[in-house]
Amino acid sequence: MSNSPQVRVAVVQAAPVLFNLEGTLERVASWTARAANTGARLVLFPEAFIPAYPRGLGFGFIVGSRSDAGRRLWQLYNEQSVELPGPAIERLGGIARAHGVFLSIGVIERDRLTRGTLYCTQLYFGPEGALLAKHRKLKPTGSERLIWGEGDGSTLSTVDTPFGRIGGLICWENYMPLARAAMYAKGVDIYLAPTADSRDTWQATMRHIGNEGRCFVLGCNQFVTRDMYPPEVLREEALPAETPHIMSRGGSVIISPFGEVLAGPLWGEEGVLTADLDLGMLTRARLDFDPCGHYGRPDIFRLEVDERERPGATFLRQEAPGDAVSPLPARSR
């Protein structure tokens, strides 16, 4: 009986240089090099790593009004975010290419047309440096809804690699059963779950997804302390007095297709988690449970997923009298 192929993967638990695009890109380069030096072929960074997950900030929102200081803070956040295409994308692709890895990283994406909408986005780069796919968070949670727009089904993305299909969801999207089912139906082998949730209950979610999806799961979070916030941010909005020193304690973890912990969870520090994934385990795990295969009941349950892009407007034009009216996309994303 032949040995199953294996692949080493790495999860980076670190903090960005908060609200600083260029400084964070330098950190991405350094941490990717460290992860690649372990032999990893896939490297995952957390949700909203560039330029920051703005934990503890309210951006001046009160029901019925907004503050000038909050608007200035959001402008700073906006200006340090990422446009596609753009120089930051080229830099990230260069980092992936320099180390020959598949690289997935959470960014705050600025709409290129209006420059007034931000999306919480996960990017996927190949070892040749190309941007292969992106996923925009479908449903920002709680106060995230005040600063981020909603993605649509056109970015429910997966990427084929020599070691299986990768894809996933961001943070509490992983609590959306139908979104998970859509990813399982796409045949995800290595499920990426970047997050900002450092609660103990998140660990149960990661293990459940591995067991339910019969896939490997890479959970990835930041380690952030209060003193990492730059003065220019705190001039616009002070953190609440009760804010603890450790604002995100991490909890990054790697899970097997049986829901078993392979590495981590990592708490209370920055670091790189690695694991050698036995790809044959995917087949063995699906012997008795394949959620969208032999264990599905499409005769009873059906899931319809709309993957069409939903622009804010569609413009119609008529070339000449008598010509058919042709729809034009409002913009290219």
Secondary structure by P-SEA (a helix, b strand, c coil): cbbbbbbbbbbbbcccccccaaaaaaaaaaaaaaaaaacccbbbbccccccccccccccccccccccaaaaaaaaaaaaaccccccaaaaaaaaaaaaaccbbbbbbbcccccccccccbbbbbbccccccccccccccccccccccbbbbcccccbbbbccccccccccccccccaaaaaaaaaacccbbbbbcccccaaaaaaaaaaaaaacbbbbbbbbbcccccccaaaaaaccccccccccccccccccccccccccccccccccbbbbbbcccaaaaaaaccccccccccccccbbbbbbccccccbbbbbbccccccbbbbbcccc
